Amino acid sequence: MKKLRALRELKGMTQTELSVSANVSQSLISDIENGRVSPTVRILKNLARALGVSVADLLDEEQQSA
């Protein structure tokens, strides 16, 4: 999920900082960013909240390529 990485970097956050804010493990963030796992809706909501964006903003990239 390249959009997650782009938004995280735009906000100046490390994977560790995002993981703490979103209440998920840093390894899960890495796995999501590298396309190894797909996040659940709950995790998407947590990530979006931590980044200050909407879930739609996180999914925008995938919707365009679908």
VEXFI-916723 format. One line per field, with one value per residue (C-alpha): x, y, z; residue number from 1. Coordinates in nm, 2 decimals. Last residue first. Layout:
BEGIN
u	(X, ...)
v	(Y, ...)
w	(Z, ...)
k	(NUM, ...)
END
This chain:
BEGIN
u	(-0.89, -0.59, -0.77, -0.94, -0.61, -0.45, -0.75, -0.77, -0.57, -0.76, -1.09, -1.00, -0.99, -0.68, -0.53, -0.25, -0.34, -0.71, -0.63, -0.42, -0.68, -0.96, -0.75, -0.67, -1.04, -1.12, -0.86, -0.52, -0.39, -0.07, 0.27, 0.21, 0.53, 0.34, 0.11, 0.40, 0.59, 0.29, 0.24, 0.60, 0.56, 0.28, -0.07, -0.21, -0.25, -0.05, 0.22, 0.24, 0.26, 0.56, 0.73, 0.68, 0.84, 0.63, 0.70, 0.34, 0.44, 0.63, 0.32, 0.11, 0.35, 0.39, 0.02, -0.03, 0.22, 0.00)
v	(-0.11, 0.12, 0.44, 0.27, 0.13, 0.48, 0.64, 0.37, 0.58, 0.90, 0.70, 0.60, 0.97, 1.16, 1.27, 1.02, 0.85, 0.85, 0.70, 0.43, 0.34, 0.33, 0.12, -0.11, -0.16, -0.22, -0.49, -0.42, -0.62, -0.81, -0.84, -0.52, -0.35, -0.07, -0.33, -0.55, -0.25, -0.12, -0.47, -0.48, -0.16, -0.32, -0.16, 0.11, 0.37, 0.64, 0.38, 0.22, 0.56, 0.66, 0.33, 0.35, 0.70, 1.01, 1.33, 1.38, 1.34, 1.03, 0.87, 0.98, 0.83, 0.51, 0.46, 0.54, 0.28, 0.00)
w	(-1.00, -1.03, -0.93, -0.63, -0.50, -0.50, -0.32, -0.04, 0.21, 0.13, 0.14, 0.50, 0.58, 0.69, 1.02, 1.00, 1.33, 1.23, 0.89, 1.05, 1.31, 1.05, 0.82, 1.11, 1.18, 0.81, 0.80, 0.65, 0.35, 0.40, 0.21, 0.01, 0.13, 0.31, 0.48, 0.59, 0.72, 0.91, 1.05, 1.16, 1.35, 1.55, 1.58, 1.82, 1.54, 1.72, 1.84, 1.49, 1.33, 1.55, 1.48, 1.10, 1.12, 1.08, 0.88, 0.78, 0.41, 0.50, 0.65, 0.36, 0.11, 0.30, 0.33, -0.04, -0.13, 0.00)
k	(66, 65, 64, 63, 62, 61, 60, 59, 58, 57, 56, 55, 54, 53, 52, 51, 50, 49, 48, 47, 46, 45, 44, 43, 42, 41, 40, 39, 38, 37, 36, 35, 34, 33, 32, 31, 30, 29, 28, 27, 26, 25, 24, 23, 22, 21, 20, 19, 18, 17, 16, 15, 14, 13, 12, 11, 10, 9, 8, 7, 6, 5, 4, 3, 2, 1)
END
